[in-house]
Amino acid sequence: MNTEFERFLTDISDAFIEGNLQQWRARLILPFSLITKLKPIVLSTESAVRKNFDQYLVAVNMMNLDLIDRTPIRLETCPDGTWLGTFRTRMLSGASLATAPYISTALLHDADGHFRMSSMLNARGHQDWTGVEEA
């Protein structure tokens, strides 16, 4: 499952650089919760996912990102069949860090050999960059 975890991280990173909502959505289970430093956010509908994704694209453009690099730190299996995937995120504009690297953990579900997440702990909300309050 380590290889699938790496594929998952690549998919959720590239989705924002490429502006590919379908790629992002394919890796989510609704309702999807983002736990940020400001507050938890729950996306329960396709419309909410789309709106939230669009705000992250604004942040990507504002920071002039050309790479989001997520590196696996740890993948743990849970007794209920879910997985906890911990990873470090770096956001780069050219060769420079656009923001300090940070560590997050995703609650992952095995869907026919592919990870989909239902929650991300220590997610970075786009509000820091866009000024738009999370829903």
ROGUGU-823957 format. One record per atom (N, C-alpha, C): x, y, z. Coordinates in steps of 0.2 Angstrom, whole numbers, padded with zeros to 4 digits, always signed. Layout:
REM residues N
XYZ;...
***
This chain:
REM residues 135
+0004-0006+0000;+0000+0000+0000;+0004+0006+0000;+0011+0006+0001;+0015+0012+0001;+0015+0015-0006;+0015+0011-0011;+0015+0013-0018;+0009+0017-0019;+0003+0014-0017;-0003+0018-0018;-0003+0024-0014;+0000+0024-0008;+0000+0030-0004;+0004+0036-0008;+0009+0034-0011;+0013+0039-0015;+0009+0041-0021;+0005+0037-0024;+0001+0039-0030;-0004+0043-0028;-0007+0042-0022;-0012+0046-0019;-0010+0053-0018;-0004+0054-0015;-0001+0060-0013;+0001+0064-0020;+0003+0060-0025;+0004+0064-0031;-0002+0066-0034;-0007+0062-0034;-0014+0064-0037;-0017+0070-0034;-0017+0071-0027;-0020+0076-0024;-0015+0083-0024;-0009+0082-0025;-0004+0087-0027;-0005+0090-0034;-0005+0086-0039;-0005+0088-0046;-0012+0091-0047;-0017+0089-0044;-0024+0091-0046;-0024+0099-0045;-0021+0102-0040;-0021+0109-0039;-0016+0112-0044;-0011+0110-0046;-0006+0113-0051;-0009+0113-0058;-0013+0107-0059;-0016+0106-0066;-0023+0109-0066;-0026+0111-0060;-0033+0113-0060;-0038+0108-0062;-0036+0102-0060;-0040+0096-0062;-0045+0094-0056;-0051+0097-0056;-0056+0095-0050;-0057+0088-0050;-0058+0085-0056;-0060+0078-0056;-0055+0073-0053;-0048+0075-0054;-0043+0071-0051;-0043+0072-0043;-0044+0078-0041;-0045+0079-0034;-0051+0075-0031;-0057+0076-0034;-0063+0073-0032;-0063+0065-0032;-0059+0062-0036;-0058+0055-0037;-0055+0052-0030;-0052+0057-0027;-0048+0054-0021;-0052+0056-0014;-0058+0059-0015;-0062+0061-0009;-0068+0056-0008;-0070+0056-0002;-0076+0053+0000;-0080+0058+0004;-0086+0059+0002;-0090+0064+0005;-0094+0061+0011;-0096+0065+0016;-0093+0071+0017;-0086+0071+0019;-0082+0076+0017;-0075+0077+0017;-0074+0082+0022;-0069+0081+0027;-0068+0086+0032;-0061+0088+0032;-0060+0095+0032;-0053+0098+0032;-0052+0101+0039;-0048+0099+0043;-0046+0102+0050;-0041+0107+0049;-0042+0113+0049;-0037+0118+0049;-0036+0121+0055;-0031+0126+0056;-0029+0129+0062;-0035+0134+0064;-0039+0136+0060;-0044+0141+0061;-0051+0137+0063;-0052+0132+0060;-0059+0128+0061;-0059+0122+0057;-0063+0118+0059;-0065+0112+0054;-0070+0114+0049;-0069+0111+0043;-0073+0113+0037;-0076+0106+0035;-0082+0106+0033;-0085+0100+0031;-0088+0101+0024;-0086+0097+0019;-0088+0098+0012;-0093+0092+0011;-0100+0093+0011;-0104+0088+0010;-0107+0087+0003;-0106+0092-0001;-0109+0092-0008;-0104+0093-0013;-0106+0091-0019;-0102+0092-0025;-0100+0100-0026;-0105+0104-0025;-0105+0111-0026;-0100+0114-0021;-0100+0111-0014;-0096+0113-0009;-0088+0112-0011;-0087+0105-0014;-0081+0103-0016;-0078+0108-0021;-0082+0109-0026;-0080+0113-0032;-0078+0120-0029;-0083+0123-0025;-0081+0130-0023;-0075+0130-0019;-0074+0125-0014;-0068+0125-0010;-0061+0124-0015;-0062+0120-0020;-0056+0119-0024;-0055+0125-0028;-0060+0129-0031;-0059+0135-0034;-0055+0140-0030;-0056+0140-0024;-0053+0145-0019;-0045+0143-0018;-0044+0136-0018;-0037+0134-0018;-0033+0136-0025;-0037+0136-0030;-0034+0138-0036;-0032+0145-0036;-0036+0149-0033;-0034+0156-0032;-0028+0157-0028;-0027+0153-0023;-0021+0153-0019;-0015+0151-0023;-0016+0145-0027;-0011+0143-0031;-0008+0148-0036;-0013+0152-0039;-0011+0157-0043;-0008+0163-0040;-0010+0165-0034;-0008+0171-0030;+0000+0169-0028;+0001+0163-0026;+0008+0161-0024;+0012+0159-0030;+0009+0159-0036;+0013+0157-0042;+0016+0150-0041;+0012+0146-0039;+0015+0139-0037;+0016+0135-0044;+0022+0131-0044;+0022+0127-0050;+0024+0120-0048;+0024+0119-0041;+0025+0112-0038;+0022+0112-0031;+0018+0107-0030;+0016+0105-0023;+0019+0098-0022;+0023+0097-0018;+0027+0091-0016;+0025+0088-0010;+0021+0082-0010;+0020+0079-0004;+0024+0073-0003;+0027+0072+0003;+0032+0066+0004;+0029+0062+0010;+0028+0056+0008;+0026+0051+0014;+0030+0051+0020;+0027+0051+0026;+0031+0050+0032;+0030+0044+0035;+0023+0042+0035;+0021+0036+0039;+0014+0034+0036;+0013+0027+0035;+0007+0025+0034;+0005+0019+0039;-0001+0020+0042;-0003+0016+0047;-0009+0013+0046;-0010+0006+0047;-0016+0003+0046;-0020+0003+0053;-0027+0004+0053;-0031+0004+0059;-0035-0002+0059;-0037-0004+0065;-0041-0010+0066;-0047-0010+0062;-0050-0004+0061;-0057-0004+0057;-0056-0005+0049;-0050-0006+0047;-0048-0006+0040;-0046+0000+0036;-0047+0006+0040;-0045+0012+0037;-0037+0013+0038;-0034+0018+0035;-0027+0020+0036;-0026+0027+0038;-0021+0028+0041;-0019+0035+0043;-0012+0036+0039;-0012+0041+0035;-0007+0043+0030;-0004+0050+0032;+0002+0050+0035;+0005+0056+0037;+0010+0058+0032;+0010+0065+0030;+0015+0067+0025;+0017+0074+0026;+0022+0076+0023;+0025+0083+0023;+0023+0086+0016;+0021+0092+0016;+0019+0096+0010;+0024+0102+0010;+0027+0103+0004;+0031+0109+0002;+0027+0112-0004;+0027+0118-0004;+0024+0122-0010;+0029+0126-0013;+0031+0125-0019;+0036+0129-0022;+0034+0133-0028;+0037+0139-0028;+0037+0144-0034;+0044+0144-0037;+0045+0141-0043;+0052+0141-0045;+0055+0136-0040;+0061+0139-0038;+0065+0135-0034;+0064+0137-0026;+0060+0142-0025;+0059+0144-0018;+0052+0142-0015;+0053+0141-0009;+0047+0139-0005;+0042+0145-0004;+0036+0144-0006;+0031+0149-0006;+0028+0150+0001;+0029+0144+0005;+0027+0144+0012;+0031+0139+0016;+0031+0139+0022;+0034+0134+0026;+0031+0127+0025;+0036+0122+0025;+0033+0115+0024;+0029+0114+0030;+0024+0109+0030;+0020+0107+0035;+0018+0100+0035;+0016+0097+0040;+0014+0090+0041;+0007+0089+0042;+0004+0085+0038;-0004+0083+0039;-0005+0076+0039;-0010+0074+0041;-0012+0067+0041;-0019+0066+0038;-0020+0061+0034;-0026+0060+0030;-0029+0053+0033;-0036+0053+0034;-0039+0047+0035;-0041+0044+0029;-0038+0038+0027;-0039+0035+0020;-0043+0028+0021;-0047+0027+0015;-0051+0021+0015;-0048+0018+0008;-0048+0011+0009;-0046+0007+0003;-0052+0006-0001;-0052+0009-0007;-0058+0008-0012;-0055+0004-0018;-0055-0003-0018;-0053-0007-0023;-0046-0006-0025;-0042-0005-0020;-0034-0004-0021;-0032+0003-0022;-0037+0008-0021;-0035+0015-0022;-0037+0019-0016;-0033+0023-0013;-0035+0027-0007;-0039+0033-0009;-0044+0033-0005;-0049+0039-0005;-0049+0042+0002;-0049+0049+0003;-0049+0051+0010;-0055+0054+0012;-0057+0054+0018;-0063+0057+0021;-0061+0063+0026;-0055+0063+0027;-0053+0069+0032;-0046+0070+0031;-0044+0077+0032;-0037+0079+0032;-0036+0083+0038;-0031+0081+0043;-0030+0084+0049;-0024+0089+0048;-0024+0095+0050;-0019+0100+0049;-0018+0102+0041;-0024+0103+0038;-0025+0105+0031;-0023+0112+0032;-0020+0115+0026;-0019+0122+0026;-0026+0125+0022;-0029+0129+0026;-0035+0133+0023;-0032+0138+0018;-0036+0139+0013;-0034+0145+0008;-0035+0152+0011;-0038+0153+0016;-0040+0159+0019;-0033+0163+0020;-0028+0160+0022;-0021+0164+0023;-0019+0167+0017;-0021+0165+0011;-0018+0168+0005;-0024+0171+0001;-0030+0169+0001;-0035+0172-0003;-0039+0177+0001;-0039+0177+0008;-0043+0182+0012;-0051+0180+0012;-0052+0174+0009;-0059+0172+0009;-0060+0167+0014;-0065+0168+0018;-0067+0164+0024;-0069+0157+0022;-0067+0152+0025;-0069+0145+0023;-0076+0144+0025;-0080+0141+0021;-0087+0139+0022;-0088+0135+0028;
***
